[in-house]
Amino acid sequence: MARENFNELLLFLAVAEERSFTRAAAKLGVAQSTLSYAVKELEARMGLRLLTRTTRSVATTEAGERLRQSLAPRISEIEADIEALMAYRDKPAGTVRITLSNHAMESVVWPKLAPILGEYPDIKLELSVDNSFRNIVEDGFDAGVRLGESLEKDMVAVRIGPDWRLVVVASPDYFKTRPVPTTPQELMQHNCINRRLDRIGGLYAWEFEKNNEEVRVRVEGQLTFNTDREMGGAALQGYGIAFVPESYVATHLAERRLTLVLDDWTPKFAGYYLYYPSRRQNLPAFSVIMEALRERSS
């Protein structure tokens, strides 16, 4: 049977259960003539008589009763499923999938979301750590987290974190036998700890800026990682110079276990944003997550 004729089955079921065209029409809010025509069309298409009509009553034939018994529980299940789904409009529930970098998760997202999970036990949160850019629509994510400078124009973006910066650090022992670099170009003479870009596969060119002058340097060294925390750890152990988020090494800098260099070449840049497709994300679960992450003005 053609998909567009399923409506005739629903109309037939209403008449069969009410045993009256009049009562079924009143229940559904349609004209009796509409019901009569629909049932006749269904009978003609199936080649079976489904209802026996008299001037006082309507009864199902044997074929009609079998069809009623088959349809009734299935329609009830569908209605129950739809009712359960409609609850999502009013209740924060369901799965929210977000793709983000390890730094975004550790510095902003997880600290803000962890406290609210207990308040919303029906929300399921999936955080997929990936340091490269993902197509959130093609990959089935509800949202992603990126730096402000990397946002796509067709996405809605909500700021979720403050400005921050990458800093150049090394252990004091490293500089005991080497000169401290005063310009980004001098890094090419040092043993630097490289960062591998996950999806592209290449090495990250270190980016600097001072007095509106932008400089990109491709460094060399013995070690390469694809995560910032391991880069900072290697620098702490004296394996070379690293270029890492300041938050990862702030304590070590304060304790003078690491030395900060090229400070005037590393300004802050736009912080993290939660971004999602321009079509409105109106599920309560997503709204809860977005509000918890939103950066508040001090």
LODRENGU-533790 format. One record per residue (C-alpha): residue number from 1; residue in one letter; chain; x, z, y negated. Coordinates in steps of 0.001 Angstrom, whole numbers, plus 500000, padded with zeros to 6 digits. Example, Ala and Ser with C-alpha at 12.3 -4.5 7.8 and 13.67 -1.06 7.14 Angstrom:
<pts>
{pos=1, code=a, unit=A, px=512300, pz=507800, py=504500}
{pos=2, code=s, unit=A, px=513670, pz=507140, py=501060}
</pts>
This chain:
<pts>
{pos=1, code=m, unit=A, px=500000, pz=500000, py=500000}
{pos=2, code=a, unit=A, px=501271, pz=499137, py=496547}
{pos=3, code=r, unit=A, px=502696, pz=502095, py=494635}
{pos=4, code=e, unit=A, px=500347, pz=501545, py=491696}
{pos=5, code=n, unit=A, px=497290, pz=502118, py=493959}
{pos=6, code=f, unit=A, px=498162, pz=505744, py=494769}
{pos=7, code=n, unit=A, px=495743, pz=506763, py=492017}
{pos=8, code=e, unit=A, px=492885, pz=505476, py=494178}
{pos=9, code=l, unit=A, px=493920, pz=507915, py=496911}
{pos=10, code=l, unit=A, px=493708, pz=510817, py=494465}
{pos=11, code=l, unit=A, px=490269, pz=509730, py=493291}
{pos=12, code=f, unit=A, px=489067, pz=509340, py=496876}
{pos=13, code=l, unit=A, px=490380, pz=512818, py=497730}
{pos=14, code=a, unit=A, px=488462, pz=514360, py=494851}
{pos=15, code=v, unit=A, px=485191, pz=512755, py=495971}
{pos=16, code=a, unit=A, px=485798, pz=513667, py=499626}
{pos=17, code=e, unit=A, px=486471, pz=517326, py=498819}
{pos=18, code=e, unit=A, px=483585, pz=517676, py=496353}
{pos=19, code=r, unit=A, px=481267, pz=515591, py=498584}
{pos=20, code=s, unit=A, px=479785, pz=514262, py=495395}
{pos=21, code=f, unit=A, px=480633, pz=511511, py=492945}
{pos=22, code=t, unit=A, px=478952, pz=513500, py=490178}
{pos=23, code=r, unit=A, px=480928, pz=516716, py=490726}
{pos=24, code=a, unit=A, px=484194, pz=514826, py=491273}
{pos=25, code=a, unit=A, px=483683, pz=512856, py=488065}
{pos=26, code=a, unit=A, px=483013, pz=516065, py=486115}
{pos=27, code=k, unit=A, px=486087, pz=517756, py=487638}
{pos=28, code=l, unit=A, px=488393, pz=514852, py=486821}
{pos=29, code=g, unit=A, px=486809, pz=513967, py=483486}
{pos=30, code=v, unit=A, px=486181, pz=510343, py=484400}
{pos=31, code=a, unit=A, px=483060, pz=508200, py=484699}
{pos=32, code=q, unit=A, px=481200, pz=508031, py=488038}
{pos=33, code=s, unit=A, px=481451, pz=504258, py=487888}
{pos=34, code=t, unit=A, px=485258, pz=504547, py=487776}
{pos=35, code=l, unit=A, px=485245, pz=506677, py=490935}
{pos=36, code=s, unit=A, px=482832, pz=504362, py=492729}
{pos=37, code=y, unit=A, px=484892, pz=501287, py=491887}
{pos=38, code=a, unit=A, px=488164, pz=502956, py=492927}
{pos=39, code=v, unit=A, px=486792, pz=504036, py=496320}
{pos=40, code=k, unit=A, px=485353, pz=500581, py=496979}
{pos=41, code=e, unit=A, px=488684, pz=498979, py=496124}
{pos=42, code=l, unit=A, px=490490, pz=501408, py=498457}
{pos=43, code=e, unit=A, px=488065, pz=500713, py=501307}
{pos=44, code=a, unit=A, px=488423, pz=496979, py=500796}
{pos=45, code=r, unit=A, px=492199, pz=497183, py=500775}
{pos=46, code=m, unit=A, px=492337, pz=499331, py=503910}
{pos=47, code=g, unit=A, px=489549, pz=497426, py=505682}
{pos=48, code=l, unit=A, px=487859, pz=500744, py=506549}
{pos=49, code=r, unit=A, px=484742, pz=502557, py=505444}
{pos=50, code=l, unit=A, px=485832, pz=505993, py=504200}
{pos=51, code=l, unit=A, px=482618, pz=507473, py=502771}
{pos=52, code=t, unit=A, px=479002, pz=507475, py=503830}
{pos=53, code=r, unit=A, px=476737, pz=507540, py=500785}
{pos=54, code=t, unit=A, px=473089, pz=508508, py=500552}
{pos=55, code=t, unit=A, px=470910, pz=509179, py=497533}
{pos=56, code=r, unit=A, px=471515, pz=512925, py=497955}
{pos=57, code=s, unit=A, px=474963, pz=513351, py=499451}
{pos=58, code=v, unit=A, px=478337, pz=511890, py=500204}
{pos=59, code=a, unit=A, px=480177, pz=512485, py=503479}
{pos=60, code=t, unit=A, px=483446, pz=511239, py=504933}
{pos=61, code=t, unit=A, px=483458, pz=508907, py=507899}
{pos=62, code=e, unit=A, px=485804, pz=509675, py=510808}
{pos=63, code=a, unit=A, px=488501, pz=507526, py=509174}
{pos=64, code=g, unit=A, px=487803, pz=509065, py=505790}
{pos=65, code=e, unit=A, px=488125, pz=512610, py=507169}
{pos=66, code=r, unit=A, px=491458, pz=511798, py=508801}
{pos=67, code=l, unit=A, px=492688, pz=510404, py=505512}
{pos=68, code=r, unit=A, px=491437, pz=513493, py=503636}
{pos=69, code=q, unit=A, px=493191, pz=515861, py=506053}
{pos=70, code=s, unit=A, px=496382, pz=513871, py=505733}
{pos=71, code=l, unit=A, px=496334, pz=513692, py=501944}
{pos=72, code=a, unit=A, px=495156, pz=517195, py=500987}
{pos=73, code=p, unit=A, px=498178, pz=519288, py=502116}
{pos=74, code=r, unit=A, px=500684, pz=516744, py=500820}
{pos=75, code=i, unit=A, px=499073, pz=516572, py=497411}
{pos=76, code=s, unit=A, px=498997, pz=520378, py=497323}
{pos=77, code=e, unit=A, px=502729, pz=520492, py=498074}
{pos=78, code=i, unit=A, px=503465, pz=517975, py=495332}
{pos=79, code=e, unit=A, px=501371, pz=519939, py=492842}
{pos=80, code=a, unit=A, px=503191, pz=523161, py=493804}
{pos=81, code=d, unit=A, px=506570, pz=521476, py=493377}
{pos=82, code=i, unit=A, px=505589, pz=520115, py=489974}
{pos=83, code=e, unit=A, px=504360, pz=523541, py=488900}
{pos=84, code=a, unit=A, px=507673, pz=525071, py=489950}
{pos=85, code=l, unit=A, px=509568, pz=522410, py=488010}
{pos=86, code=m, unit=A, px=507438, pz=523003, py=484927}
{pos=87, code=a, unit=A, px=508711, pz=526576, py=484896}
{pos=88, code=y, unit=A, px=512061, pz=525179, py=483736}
{pos=89, code=r, unit=A, px=510446, pz=524513, py=480358}
{pos=90, code=d, unit=A, px=509919, pz=528199, py=479714}
{pos=91, code=k, unit=A, px=512514, pz=529980, py=481844}
{pos=92, code=p, unit=A, px=516316, pz=529656, py=481667}
{pos=93, code=a, unit=A, px=517037, pz=528440, py=485189}
{pos=94, code=g, unit=A, px=518894, pz=525719, py=487008}
{pos=95, code=t, unit=A, px=522445, pz=524377, py=487041}
{pos=96, code=v, unit=A, px=524509, pz=523524, py=483952}
{pos=97, code=r, unit=A, px=527657, pz=521483, py=484661}
{pos=98, code=i, unit=A, px=530466, pz=521381, py=482084}
{pos=99, code=t, unit=A, px=533814, pz=519581, py=482231}
{pos=100, code=l, unit=A, px=536673, pz=521103, py=480222}
{pos=101, code=s, unit=A, px=540390, pz=521766, py=480088}
{pos=102, code=n, unit=A, px=541982, pz=524902, py=481472}
{pos=103, code=h, unit=A, px=542871, pz=526074, py=477968}
{pos=104, code=a, unit=A, px=539307, pz=525564, py=476728}
{pos=105, code=m, unit=A, px=537955, pz=527512, py=479681}
{pos=106, code=e, unit=A, px=540382, pz=530414, py=479371}
{pos=107, code=s, unit=A, px=540462, pz=530718, py=475583}
{pos=108, code=v, unit=A, px=536859, pz=530013, py=474584}
{pos=109, code=v, unit=A, px=534310, pz=529116, py=477244}
{pos=110, code=w, unit=A, px=534719, pz=531719, py=479961}
{pos=111, code=p, unit=A, px=535123, pz=534698, py=477581}
{pos=112, code=k, unit=A, px=531849, pz=533753, py=475894}
{pos=113, code=l, unit=A, px=529827, pz=532857, py=478987}
{pos=114, code=a, unit=A, px=530912, pz=535561, py=481420}
{pos=115, code=p, unit=A, px=528997, pz=538349, py=479600}
{pos=116, code=i, unit=A, px=525654, pz=536507, py=479623}
{pos=117, code=l, unit=A, px=525474, pz=535532, py=483299}
{pos=118, code=g, unit=A, px=524083, pz=538913, py=484274}
{pos=119, code=e, unit=A, px=521263, pz=538483, py=481778}
{pos=120, code=y, unit=A, px=520212, pz=535140, py=483292}
{pos=121, code=p, unit=A, px=520497, pz=535350, py=487091}
{pos=122, code=d, unit=A, px=518613, pz=532073, py=487552}
{pos=123, code=i, unit=A, px=521219, pz=530051, py=485632}
{pos=124, code=k, unit=A, px=523915, pz=528467, py=487778}
{pos=125, code=l, unit=A, px=527058, pz=527529, py=485871}
{pos=126, code=e, unit=A, px=529573, pz=524959, py=487127}
{pos=127, code=l, unit=A, px=532829, pz=524691, py=485170}
{pos=128, code=s, unit=A, px=534968, pz=521746, py=486254}
{pos=129, code=v, unit=A, px=538545, pz=522026, py=484985}
{pos=130, code=d, unit=A, px=540065, pz=518645, py=484159}
{pos=131, code=n, unit=A, px=542680, pz=518191, py=481460}
{pos=132, code=s, unit=A, px=541817, pz=514514, py=481009}
{pos=133, code=f, unit=A, px=538761, pz=512975, py=479368}
{pos=134, code=r, unit=A, px=535705, pz=512500, py=481574}
{pos=135, code=n, unit=A, px=532631, pz=510315, py=481116}
{pos=136, code=i, unit=A, px=530049, pz=513074, py=481308}
{pos=137, code=v, unit=A, px=527126, pz=510683, py=481803}
{pos=138, code=e, unit=A, px=528694, pz=508696, py=484646}
{pos=139, code=d, unit=A, px=530149, pz=511796, py=486298}
{pos=140, code=g, unit=A, px=526914, pz=513785, py=486199}
{pos=141, code=f, unit=A, px=527884, pz=516518, py=483732}
{pos=142, code=d, unit=A, px=525461, pz=518096, py=481281}
{pos=143, code=a, unit=A, px=528196, pz=518550, py=478687}
{pos=144, code=g, unit=A, px=531919, pz=518564, py=478062}
{pos=145, code=v, unit=A, px=534367, pz=520414, py=475843}
{pos=146, code=r, unit=A, px=536858, pz=518558, py=473654}
{pos=147, code=l, unit=A, px=538861, pz=519020, py=470479}
{pos=148, code=g, unit=A, px=537070, pz=517911, py=467326}
{pos=149, code=e, unit=A, px=539435, pz=514988, py=466784}
{pos=150, code=s, unit=A, px=538607, pz=513520, py=470207}
{pos=151, code=l, unit=A, px=534803, pz=513418, py=470051}
{pos=152, code=e, unit=A, px=532907, pz=510205, py=470705}
{pos=153, code=k, unit=A, px=530556, pz=509065, py=467956}
{pos=154, code=d, unit=A, px=527482, pz=508738, py=470180}
{pos=155, code=m, unit=A, px=527608, pz=512377, py=471258}
{pos=156, code=v, unit=A, px=526003, pz=515472, py=469766}
{pos=157, code=a, unit=A, px=528714, pz=518068, py=469087}
{pos=158, code=v, unit=A, px=528515, pz=521819, py=468501}
{pos=159, code=r, unit=A, px=531600, pz=523737, py=467411}
{pos=160, code=i, unit=A, px=532425, pz=526534, py=469841}
{pos=161, code=g, unit=A, px=535892, pz=527733, py=468836}
{pos=162, code=p, unit=A, px=538263, pz=528253, py=465883}
{pos=163, code=d, unit=A, px=541114, pz=525988, py=464833}
{pos=164, code=w, unit=A, px=544328, pz=526453, py=466832}
{pos=165, code=r, unit=A, px=547690, pz=524821, py=467337}
{pos=166, code=l, unit=A, px=550437, pz=523949, py=469774}
{pos=167, code=v, unit=A, px=553773, pz=525680, py=469189}
{pos=168, code=v, unit=A, px=557352, pz=524933, py=470231}
{pos=169, code=v, unit=A, px=558949, pz=527869, py=472068}
{pos=170, code=a, unit=A, px=561936, pz=528743, py=474205}
{pos=171, code=s, unit=A, px=563588, pz=531939, py=475400}
{pos=172, code=p, unit=A, px=566270, pz=533557, py=473190}
{pos=173, code=d, unit=A, px=568745, pz=533074, py=476046}
{pos=174, code=y, unit=A, px=568174, pz=529322, py=475969}
{pos=175, code=f, unit=A, px=569419, pz=529157, py=472365}
{pos=176, code=k, unit=A, px=572539, pz=531242, py=473010}
{pos=177, code=t, unit=A, px=574418, pz=528098, py=473991}
{pos=178, code=r, unit=A, px=572343, pz=525469, py=472155}
{pos=179, code=p, unit=A, px=571524, pz=524774, py=468506}
{pos=180, code=v, unit=A, px=568021, pz=525607, py=467275}
{pos=181, code=p, unit=A, px=566183, pz=522336, py=466416}
{pos=182, code=t, unit=A, px=565137, pz=521980, py=462787}
{pos=183, code=t, unit=A, px=563369, pz=518600, py=463098}
{pos=184, code=p, unit=A, px=561202, pz=517144, py=465892}
{pos=185, code=q, unit=A, px=563761, pz=514389, py=466514}
{pos=186, code=e, unit=A, px=566386, pz=516973, py=467495}
{pos=187, code=l, unit=A, px=564223, pz=517899, py=470505}
{pos=188, code=m, unit=A, px=565489, pz=514748, py=472207}
{pos=189, code=q, unit=A, px=568874, pz=516477, py=472572}
{pos=190, code=h, unit=A, px=567323, pz=519431, py=474416}
{pos=191, code=n, unit=A, px=566063, pz=520247, py=477898}
{pos=192, code=c, unit=A, px=562302, pz=520106, py=477269}
{pos=193, code=i, unit=A, px=559436, pz=520920, py=479612}
{pos=194, code=n, unit=A, px=557153, pz=517895, py=479809}
{pos=195, code=r, unit=A, px=553386, pz=517654, py=480230}
{pos=196, code=r, unit=A, px=551903, pz=515070, py=482604}
{pos=197, code=l, unit=A, px=548565, pz=513589, py=481486}
{pos=198, code=d, unit=A, px=546224, pz=513809, py=484469}
{pos=199, code=r, unit=A, px=544221, pz=510592, py=484344}
{pos=200, code=i, unit=A, px=546575, pz=508347, py=482418}
{pos=201, code=g, unit=A, px=549544, pz=509484, py=484475}
{pos=202, code=g, unit=A, px=552046, pz=509216, py=481633}
{pos=203, code=l, unit=A, px=553940, pz=511960, py=479827}
{pos=204, code=y, unit=A, px=552518, pz=513458, py=476659}
{pos=205, code=a, unit=A, px=554404, pz=512517, py=473479}
{pos=206, code=w, unit=A, px=554796, pz=515675, py=471417}
{pos=207, code=e, unit=A, px=552959, pz=515317, py=468086}
{pos=208, code=f, unit=A, px=554059, pz=516904, py=464816}
{pos=209, code=e, unit=A, px=553044, pz=516789, py=461161}
{pos=210, code=k, unit=A, px=554594, pz=517982, py=457902}
{pos=211, code=n, unit=A, px=553811, pz=516985, py=454310}
{pos=212, code=n, unit=A, px=551498, pz=514228, py=455595}
{pos=213, code=e, unit=A, px=554295, pz=512826, py=457741}
{pos=214, code=e, unit=A, px=553327, pz=512395, py=461384}
{pos=215, code=v, unit=A, px=555991, pz=512272, py=464087}
{pos=216, code=r, unit=A, px=555688, pz=511626, py=467832}
{pos=217, code=v, unit=A, px=558595, pz=512507, py=470083}
{pos=218, code=r, unit=A, px=559079, pz=511645, py=473749}
{pos=219, code=v, unit=A, px=561200, pz=514424, py=475156}
{pos=220, code=e, unit=A, px=563292, pz=514672, py=478319}
{pos=221, code=g, unit=A, px=563947, pz=517529, py=480709}
{pos=222, code=q, unit=A, px=564128, pz=518778, py=484272}
{pos=223, code=l, unit=A, px=560585, pz=520103, py=484543}
{pos=224, code=t, unit=A, px=557125, pz=518525, py=484216}
{pos=225, code=f, unit=A, px=553767, pz=520280, py=484595}
{pos=226, code=n, unit=A, px=550171, pz=519241, py=484015}
{pos=227, code=t, unit=A, px=549056, pz=522721, py=482895}
{pos=228, code=d, unit=A, px=550000, pz=524610, py=479745}
{pos=229, code=r, unit=A, px=550300, pz=528086, py=481230}
{pos=230, code=e, unit=A, px=552971, pz=527003, py=483717}
{pos=231, code=m, unit=A, px=554889, pz=525296, py=480910}
{pos=232, code=g, unit=A, px=554926, pz=528523, py=478900}
{pos=233, code=g, unit=A, px=555985, pz=530489, py=481964}
{pos=234, code=a, unit=A, px=558913, pz=528156, py=482590}
{pos=235, code=a, unit=A, px=560037, pz=528507, py=478973}
{pos=236, code=l, unit=A, px=559843, pz=532296, py=479307}
{pos=237, code=q, unit=A, px=562197, pz=532078, py=482294}
{pos=238, code=g, unit=A, px=564718, pz=530048, py=480290}
{pos=239, code=y, unit=A, px=564153, pz=526600, py=481817}
{pos=240, code=g, unit=A, px=563818, pz=524846, py=478469}
{pos=241, code=i, unit=A, px=561660, pz=524244, py=475410}
{pos=242, code=a, unit=A, px=557879, pz=524053, py=475816}
{pos=243, code=f, unit=A, px=555069, pz=522815, py=473574}
{pos=244, code=v, unit=A, px=552047, pz=524961, py=474415}
{pos=245, code=p, unit=A, px=548900, pz=526531, py=472902}
{pos=246, code=e, unit=A, px=549874, pz=529462, py=470696}
{pos=247, code=s, unit=A, px=547369, pz=531768, py=472374}
{pos=248, code=y, unit=A, px=549244, pz=531492, py=475679}
{pos=249, code=v, unit=A, px=552514, pz=532780, py=474208}
{pos=250, code=a, unit=A, px=551407, pz=534996, py=471296}
{pos=251, code=t, unit=A, px=552235, pz=538237, py=473136}
{pos=252, code=h, unit=A, px=555650, pz=536971, py=474219}
{pos=253, code=l, unit=A, px=556422, pz=535891, py=470656}
{pos=254, code=a, unit=A, px=555400, pz=539283, py=469296}
{pos=255, code=e, unit=A, px=557649, pz=540972, py=471872}
{pos=256, code=r, unit=A, px=560473, pz=538505, py=471024}
{pos=257, code=r, unit=A, px=560680, pz=537332, py=474599}
{pos=258, code=l, unit=A, px=560171, pz=533837, py=473217}
{pos=259, code=t, unit=A, px=561489, pz=532218, py=470054}
{pos=260, code=l, unit=A, px=559272, pz=530048, py=467850}
{pos=261, code=v, unit=A, px=560877, pz=526919, py=466372}
{pos=262, code=l, unit=A, px=559632, pz=524055, py=464184}
{pos=263, code=d, unit=A, px=556885, pz=526356, py=462914}
{pos=264, code=d, unit=A, px=556394, pz=524285, py=459748}
{pos=265, code=w, unit=A, px=555881, pz=521124, py=461828}
{pos=266, code=t, unit=A, px=552906, pz=522463, py=463845}
{pos=267, code=p, unit=A, px=549785, pz=522886, py=461680}
{pos=268, code=k, unit=A, px=546434, pz=523896, py=463113}
{pos=269, code=f, unit=A, px=543875, pz=521265, py=464106}
{pos=270, code=a, unit=A, px=540137, pz=521194, py=464760}
{pos=271, code=g, unit=A, px=539121, pz=523527, py=467574}
{pos=272, code=y, unit=A, px=536888, pz=522959, py=470575}
{pos=273, code=y, unit=A, px=533404, pz=521454, py=470517}
{pos=274, code=l, unit=A, px=530701, pz=521350, py=473162}
{pos=275, code=y, unit=A, px=529469, pz=517762, py=473302}
{pos=276, code=y, unit=A, px=526572, pz=516143, py=475134}
{pos=277, code=p, unit=A, px=524600, pz=512866, py=475088}
{pos=278, code=s, unit=A, px=522576, pz=512065, py=472000}
{pos=279, code=r, unit=A, px=519363, pz=512354, py=473979}
{pos=280, code=r, unit=A, px=518121, pz=515880, py=473458}
{pos=281, code=q, unit=A, px=519148, pz=518558, py=475947}
{pos=282, code=n, unit=A, px=516011, pz=520710, py=475812}
{pos=283, code=l, unit=A, px=516148, pz=522728, py=479021}
{pos=284, code=p, unit=A, px=516176, pz=526491, py=478349}
{pos=285, code=a, unit=A, px=519238, pz=527003, py=480567}
{pos=286, code=f, unit=A, px=521296, pz=524553, py=478509}
{pos=287, code=s, unit=A, px=520070, pz=526103, py=475260}
{pos=288, code=v, unit=A, px=521190, pz=529538, py=476442}
{pos=289, code=i, unit=A, px=524665, pz=528221, py=477285}
{pos=290, code=m, unit=A, px=524971, pz=526348, py=473984}
{pos=291, code=e, unit=A, px=523922, pz=529330, py=471877}
{pos=292, code=a, unit=A, px=526333, pz=531626, py=473691}
{pos=293, code=l, unit=A, px=529211, pz=529213, py=473025}
{pos=294, code=r, unit=A, px=528356, pz=528328, py=469414}
{pos=295, code=e, unit=A, px=531042, pz=529348, py=466923}
{pos=296, code=r, unit=A, px=529667, pz=531863, py=464415}
{pos=297, code=s, unit=A, px=530832, pz=531892, py=460809}
{pos=298, code=s, unit=A, px=532597, pz=535106, py=459876}
</pts>
